Amino acid sequence: MKVLQINTTYNIGSTGRIVAGIDNVLQNAGHVSYVAFGYGNVEDRHHFRIVNRFEAICHNVLSRFTDGQGLFSQLETKKLLRWMDDIQPDVVHLHNLHGNYVNYPMLFKWLQHSTCKVVWTLHDCWPFTGHCAYFDTVQCLRWKDGCRDCQQYRSYPMSFFVDHSKKNWHKKKELFTSLGERLVMVPCSEWLGGLLRDSYFENTKIEVVHNGINISNFCIWKKTEPACNGKVYVLGVAPAWAKRKGLDDMMKLRKLLPDIIDMVLIGLTIKQLSRLPKSIIGKERVDSVEELAQLYSGALVLVNPTYEDNYPTVNLEAETCGTPVITYRTGGSPESVPEDMGVVVRQGDVNGLYKAVLDIYNNPLKYNSERISRLARCRHDENLCFQSYLKIYEKIWE
């Protein structure tokens, strides 16, 4: 079986690491694996880089002026399609098609004329909206019957001046639903699966596969010196802190917490760090997995007050390090925090976050680190995710 994956990245970021993991599993199972991507460092006869830096910038600029994410990179996509003509994959596995690297109408017209099966993993909501990747914060439901008058056209993927969400929605619907029974949609959470069933993909086969992590990278660290100057600390981790990730709520939580509990935030910009109150310890990012695992392990709790999310990796990483998680009832985030691994509170309820932190602080035996880590390693092993995809490929290829 020949499988081609297409994604924004390869072995970079959470989706890129998932693609690389599936790539390895396919090869180990004796299948022929190919990957086409926008950003990555591997290029050989099985790995095809679609755009260079300049081409991606051009796509980005044009997209921002026209609200046309995924409608440029025509020449680069032609090269991709010629390569696909040569390799003739049995299964094409799509991931993120946004990210300034591929022309999705050209790609889907190729898929329409092919006999290959198509698996599409949804890491966000972009495939069934006219513009945005998420719509929770504005509580928009127009994606159900036809996007229009988009409230978020200046959100990712940003458009400077125009709102073409109505046209984009109809274009996507026509193309993305044109493959019939050859298409299997794979959302990464039950929550996203529910949204799919309310979208124009309602008649498409849907199979939920939760993301996993490399559990060998994350474990309980026994440190000789206590972290955070010996004080108990609440940890917050985000790829990029913003209002939708709950940065404002973390600030409010800090004001409620007693001085005996510190707060550490990872993933802040230089500008955010300059405005950070002295009562919060901030870092831009942590590149070392070992250092990140130590921070998770040393924390009293990971607080993830996200307002828009699918199935947050940070929750899985913290739990695998034996640390309980407190999160909002947002998207698929609660699915990654079982009752015995943390607390789920109402979205926006900062007082609820505060009470949950104090409960964990005052009842140290309630969430045993060894037990949380053991359960998490069974639930969150990325190999479970990869094997699920292998079963999907083999089932539809028969």
Stockholm file with secondary structure:
# STOCKHOLM 1.0

chainA/1-398         MKVLQINTTYNIGSTGRIVAGIDNVLQNAGHVSYVAFGYGNVEDRHHFRIVNRFEAICHNVLSRFTDGQGLFSQLETKKLLRWMDDIQPDVVHLHNLHGNYVNYPMLFKWLQHSTCKVVWTLHDCWPFTGHCAYFDTVQCLRWKDGCRDCQQYRSYPMSFFVDHSKKNWHKKKELFTSLGERLVMVPCSEWLGGLLRDSYFENTKIEVVHNGINISNFCIWKKTEPACNGKVYVLGVAPAWAKRKGLDDMMKLRKLLPDIIDMVLIGLTIKQLSRLPKSIIGKERVDSVEELAQLYSGALVLVNPTYEDNYPTVNLEAETCGTPVITYRTGGSPESVPEDMGVVVRQGDVNGLYKAVLDIYNNPLKYNSERISRLARCRHDENLCFQSYLKIYEKIWE
#=GR chainA/1-398 SS CEEEEEEEESSSHHHHHHHHHHHHHHHHTTCEEEEEEEECSCCBTTEEECCCHHHHHHHHHHHHHHTCTTSCCHHHHHHHHHHHHHHCCSEEEECCCCSSSCCHHHHHHHHHTSCCEEEEEESSSGGGSSSCSCCTTTTCCGGGTCCCSCTTTTSSSCCSSCCCHHHHHHHHHHHHTTTGGGEEEEESSHHHHHHHHTTTTTTSEECCCCCCBCTTTCCCCCCSSCSGGGCEEEEEECSSCCGGGTHHHHHHHHHHSCTTEEEEEESCCHHHHHTCCTTEEEESCCCCHHHHHHHHHHCSEEEECCSSCSSCHHHHHHHHTTCCEEEESCTTGGGGSCGGGEEEECTTCHHHHHHHHHHHHHCTTTSCHHHHHHHHHHHCBHHHHHHHHHHHHHHHHC
#=GC SS_cons         CEEEEEEEESSSHHHHHHHHHHHHHHHHTTCEEEEEEEECSCCBTTEEECCCHHHHHHHHHHHHHHTCTTSCCHHHHHHHHHHHHHHCCSEEEECCCCSSSCCHHHHHHHHHTSCCEEEEEESSSGGGSSSCSCCTTTTCCGGGTCCCSCTTTTSSSCCSSCCCHHHHHHHHHHHHTTTGGGEEEEESSHHHHHHHHTTTTTTSEECCCCCCBCTTTCCCCCCSSCSGGGCEEEEEECSSCCGGGTHHHHHHHHHHSCTTEEEEEESCCHHHHHTCCTTEEEESCCCCHHHHHHHHHHCSEEEECCSSCSSCHHHHHHHHTTCCEEEESCTTGGGGSCGGGEEEECTTCHHHHHHHHHHHHHCTTTSCHHHHHHHHHHHCBHHHHHHHHHHHHHHHHC
//
